[in-house]
Amino acid sequence: MDFTPHQYHLLLIALRDAGYTFVPMEAFAEQQGKKVVCLRHDVDKRPLMALPIARIERHLGIKATYYFRSLNDPKQPFVMRQIAALGHELGYHYEDMRLAQGDADKAFTHFREQLAYFRTFYPVSTICMHGAPTSPFDGKALWDTHNYHALGITTEPYLDLDYSKVFYLTDTGRCWDGFLSSVRDKIPQFQDQWTACGLVFHTTQQLIQGLPKIQQTFAEQPHSILITTHPQRWTDNRLIWWTEYLMQPIKNEMKKKIIRNKYTIL
Ligand SMILES: [Zn+2]
């Protein structure tokens, strides 16, 4: 089975053996272009499933970054404390524009309240948009009229990173080439170049075997890697694994319909 904690462990070891070092998002913007990997985890749901991933990283001495949403499971505060105690970075996975139905002032007030709450768990300095594919409101539109830097936030990965120096991988669709069915979690201006270079991987094993190709492709230019995962997809529990597996094509079709019919894509 792919997308299990074991496969994730193998991916981290392969990256380490290929000479990459790991930095959390709070240090990544400063180091982009160096041979570093940032592990970003969007904890969209089932927060307990983030713990095995966080423990694997801790075991390997890696500090990763975990983004949590404002509304979620009652178990989330417990998980956030555990993950911070394992030495990882916490950040806010914001979707305030969706919650405020597009009212930017209301959304910003909610954003500030949530940021203050999150900072009771960790000195949060990075944030990351939750894609919310079924919402007509792009979370990043909040920053057309408001400024997160003034709140002590240094990095929003969709807005503050230079993707000419950062190769982006995401497990959207529970594969590594699901960018076609992603509504907002994508870097379109660079994705075409990466695809043209053959940097398209489906399984985790293919990604591991493709690491030399990534390094060859970027041999002449500085590059870092940003890997986004959704920990609820990475499980040894066969019931949850098969549920995700069977639901994914349906979700992908829904997202493709959204892309075709409605919204502006990042
Ligand atoms: Zn999300």
Boltz pocket constraint, residues with backbone or C-beta under 6 A from the ligand:
constraints:
  - pocket:
      binder: B
      contacts: [[A, 42], [A, 43], [A, 44], [A, 93], [A, 129], [A, 130], [A, 131], [A, 132]]
      max_distance: 6.0
